[in-house]
């Protein structure tokens, strides 16, 4: 456990955050240890409670290595307390820590990536400041943690362990230092980003965005999740699709059982190749060069059983799935030319607003919400109707204020455009 009072090697740049600064390399970091015992954990909770100000927090998962998205390391920094690295699998219950910090502001970078795994161990923030999202709203062109730290704090933050397998035990010291630095600078970064937002009059809209991230419901599990199989669109025929489904489900079940990322067992391309080829024997499957992966031969019986099940089932999947989905925008000019004109006009108008406000156009309104209102606009194209429609779709109040009139004007203009000769009308 490291409980240094201030970030090691951190040089906060005084003055105008926009003043170019020469990045400072991090000084050698003190040795960092991981809190694994209940006694160390309770002592850390007490120390964190004695600190002041926001709680900087981050989590490291093992995406691409493990099936689960659980946190394998949780880092916390608070001024006056220091930095603490916790081993969630060893500690299990974080209710005492949550009781101490739940009502404080939590500072995260790209909060949506970590909130689920934090909640899984009992850590539930009530207020957050997202430095990545705040940097976007402030108009910074690149918002990765290392880039923003270097631009606003003048410190070079190495990011070489971002894709590591954090389920590894014991964790190497270089990884732990990397993890500690991720939170040691977050509170200073929060102050710098908040300063930019305040200078631009964007504090209120940023707080609305942070609250929206915090209140966003977890996505429900998709039905027919096997249809996410990369390359599935190349599989033709209901029986072939049934084989693809059975292979995907067999792989997913095995991956869940041994807590390994499915793609590390057999890649998607191999499952698709087998579904298209429909090998007639187990030996034929083993002979396929396209069917590879670390478990492709050691679990051959499993994959062959899935292929046999798919080839003999009467439960054939539909070739196409209907649902509440719009066609892709590239098809709008044929399917709904009026909507196509509305979408293009609104995109162009919102780009102008984006440049004026120095806010990325996708943060003014998500592309999906823009497509939805362009495809099915209110029956009456006036300001009140568009404001209501945007709010119903989930747009935040600041977004409704910023773009409602722009969308009304764009839709009205699009409806007045004459149909060009030869342009499809249905």
N, C-alpha and C positions, 0 to 999 in steps of 0.2 A: 504494500500500500504506500502510495506517495501522497503526502499531505502538505506539499509546498504551498505557501500563501499566495504566490503570484505565478503566472505562467512562466515556465522556464524558458529563457532566451527570448521572451516576447518584448519587442520594442514598439510601443504604440506611438505612431507618428502624430505630433502635435500640429495644430493649425488646420488649414483647409484640406479636407480629405481628397480633393481633386488635384492637389499639388503633386506632380510626379515625384516619386521617391525611389531610391535605389533599394531593391529588396535586400533584406538582411538575412543571412543564413542562420538557422537555429543553432544556438550553442549546444554543446553536449548535454544530454538530458540526464537527470538523476535516475538511478535504477528504479524501475516500476515493478510492483508485484500485484498479483491478483488476489482479491478478497474471496476466500473460499469457505471459511468457517463461520458458524453462527456468531461466535464471539467477536470476530473481526467485523462482521457485518453490523452488529448492533453498535459497536464502537464508532464505525463510520457514520451510521445514522445520527448518532449523538453529535459528531463533529459537523456534519452537514447542517443540522438544526442550529448550531451555534454560528453559522456563517450569515452573510448578508447578501441581499440582492437576488437577481434571477438565478435559476438553476440551468446550467448548460448540460445537455444530455445527448448521448448518442448511443447507438447500438450496432453491433457487428453480427451479421448472420453468416450463413455458409451457402448462400445461393449458388447454384451450379454444382454443389457438392452433396448437399443433403436434400431429402424430400421436403422436410419441414422448413418453415420460414421463421423458426424460433430464434431468439437472441442467444448468442453464445458468449457475448461480452457486452456489458453495459458500463458506459463511462459517464461519470458525473463530475462537474467542477462547479464550485461556488466560491466567490470571494470571501476570504476569511476562513475558509475551510480547506481548500486545496482540491486535488484531483483524486478520484477513487475509481478503481476498476473492479467490477463485480463479475463473478462467474455465475450466471443465472442457473445452469443445470445443478450446480452444487448448492446454491442458496435456496432456490425454489420459490419461497414466499417473500414478497417484497412489501407486505402490507405496512410494516412499521415505517419504512422509508416513505411510502406513499402518504401516510398520515402526516408526516413532517413537511413534505414538499408540495402536496396536491394543490394548495391554494396559492402557491407562488407562480410567477411567470416562468415557463420553461422555454429555453432557447434551443432550437434544433435547426439543422440545415437539411432542407428537403424533408420536412416532418412527415409527409404522407408515406414515406418509405419505412419509417420506424414506429409509427403509432401502434400498428397492429401487434407487433412483437412486444412492445412495452406493455400494452394492455394485457397481453397473454400472461405476463408474470405479475399482474396486479398494480401496474403503474398507470394512473389515470390523470392526465393533466386537465386543468380547468381553464388555463390561459396559456397561449403559446406565442412565441415570436419566431417566425421561420426566416432565417437569414437568406436562404436561397430564394424564396418567394419574394421577400422584401427587396432583394437585389434586382429581381426581374422588374418589379413595380417601379423601382427607382431608375430603370432604364439602362442598367449595366449590360453590356453586350454579351458577356460570358459570366456564368453564375456558379461554376463549380467552386467548391470550398477553397481549394488551393489558389485559384485565380482571384477570387474575391478577397481572400486574406492578403494576397500579395498586392492587389490594387489599393485596398483601403487601409491596410495596416503596415504595408511595406515589408512584409515578412515572407520569405520563401518557405512554403510548407510542402514537404515531399509527400507524394501520394502513391508510393510504389506498392503498398500492401492492400489497396482498396478491394481487390478481387481475390483475396486470400481465403483459404479454408479455415474459418475461425472456430470450427469444431475441433481443430488440432489441439492436443494436450501433450506436453505442456506448450504454452504459447511462447514463441521466441521473444527475447527481450526487445529486438528491433520492432516487432509487431506491436508490443505493448507501448513502446514509446510513441509509435505512430498513432495508436489509439488514444493515448493521453493527450497528445497535441491537438487532436481533433476537437476536444472540448476545452482545453486550456485557453484557447484563443476566442472561443465562441461568444463570451460575454462582451469582450472588447469589440468583436465584429458586430454584435447586435447594436452596440452604441453607435458605431460608425454608420451602419445601414439606417438606423433610426434617424440619425442626423440628416442623411440624404433625403429620406422621406419627409422629414419635417421641413427642410428647405424647399421642397417641391409641393408642399401642401397636401401630402398623400398619406398622412398618418391615419385618418379615418378610413380611407378605402383599404389600406393595408390591414387594419384591425378587422375589417369585415372579411377580408380574404383569409386571415388567420383563423377566425372563428368558423368560417366555412370548412376549412381543412379539418379542424378539430371536430366539427359536427357531422362530417361526412360519414354515412353508414358504410359498413363493409360491404363489398360487392357480394351479392348472393352467388352461391355456387351455380355454375352454368349447367343447364341440362344438356345432354349429349356433349359432354366435355371432350370426348374423343374427336369431335369435329375440329378441334384446335390443332390437330396433327398437321404439322408443316408439310406441304406438298399434297395434301389430300385432294385438292382440286384436280389432280392428274389421274386420280383413280376413277375408272369408269365401271358401271354395272353395280347393281344392288348386292350381288354376292361378294364382289370384291370389296365393297364398302363394309359388308358384314365382317369380312376377315380383318380389315383395317381396324374396325371397332374392337373385335376380340383381342387382337394383338395389343392395341393401346391399353385396354382394360387389364390384360394380363401383366403388362409392364408396369402399369400404375400401381396395381395391387402389390407386386413384388417390391417395387421401389418404396412404397409406403411401409411395407413390412421390415425392410432393412434400412430405412431412413437414408436413401441415396437418391440423388437427382435422377429422374427417369432417363434423361438423355445420356447419362454416363453408363447406363446398362446396355441399351441398344438405341442408336440415334433414330430420329424420326424418319430419315431417308431410308433406313433399312426396313422399317415397318411398312412404309409405302411401297418399296420395291417388292417385298414379299406379297403384299396385298394385290399388286398388279400382276405378278408372275403366277400366283396360285400354284406353288410347287406340289407335285402329286405325291411325293413321299418325304419322309423325314430326311432321308439321305439327299434328296433333291434340294431341300432347304439348306442343309449343311454345305452343299456344293455351291451355293450362291455367293459370289464374291461381294455382291452389293449388300448382303446381310452380314453385318459386322458389328463390332462393339465388344466391350469386355465381358458381357454375359451372353453373347450370341451363341457360343458353343457350350459353355458350362451349364446353361439353362435351356438347352435345345429342346428337351422334352416339353418344357413349359410353352415355348413358342409354337411347337408343332401341335400341341393340344389346342391352342388358340386358333390356329389355322383350320384344323379339322372342325372345330365348333363353328367357325364362321362359314365354312363350306357346306355344312349340313343343316344349319339353322333355318327355320321357317320365319323367324323374326327378322325380316329384312328391313334395313333402314331406308327411309325415303331418300330419293336421289337429290331432292332439293328440300330445304327447310324454309317454311314460311314463318313469318313473325312480324313484329312491329319494327321492321327495318325499312329504311328508304333505299332506293337504288343508289349506287355510287354516283357522285356528281358528274362524272364523265358521261353518264347515260341520260342526264336530265334533259339535254337539248332534244332528244328523241321522245322521252317519256313524258316530260312536262316542261315544254319550252318556256312557259310563263314563269315557273319556279326557277328555271335556269337563269332567266334574265334578272329576276329578283336577287338571286344569290350573287351573281356577278356584280350587280350594281351595289349591293350592300357591302360586299368585300372591298370594292374600290373605295367606297365612302369611309369605311372603318379604317382602312389603311391610312387615310389622311388624318383621322382623329388619333390613331395610334402614334403617328409622327408628332402631332401637336402636343400630346400628353406624355410623350416618351414612355409609353407603356406598350409592351408587345401586343399585337393585335389579338393573339389567342387568349390574352388575359383580359382584354376588353369584353370578350364573349367567346366561350369555347366554340370551336368549329362545329361541333355537333349541335349545339343550341342554335347557332345561326342557320345551319341547314334545316333544322326542324321548323323554325318560324318562316323560313323562305319557302319550304315545301307546303306548309299549311298555315298561311297567315290568318290573322283575324278577319272576319267577314267585313268589318268596317276598318279601313286603313286610316285611323286617326291616332293621335298621341296617346289618349287614354287606353284605347284598345291594345296598342302595341306594348305599352307599359305593363298592362295586366297580363298579356301573353308572356312577356319576358319573365315577369315575376313568377308566374305559374310554372315556367320551365326551370326555374331555379336560379335565375340571374340575381346577383346581389344588388341592393339598392343603389350603390354608386354606379354599377354598370347600367342599370335602368336609366339613371339620370344622364349618363354620358352618351348613350347611343340610341335611345328610343326615337328621338326626333330624326336622327341620322337615318335610321332604318325606315321610318315613315317616308321621308323624302326619297330615299333610294327606291323603295317599292313603288311609290307613286310614279316616279320617273320611269321605272322599268315597265310599268303598265301602259305608259303612253308611247313607248317606242314602237314604230311601225314594224310589221313583220317583213323581213327582207325576202326578195324574190327567191323562191326555191327553198326557203327555210321550212322545216317540218312543222306542222301545226298540231300534231297529236302523237 
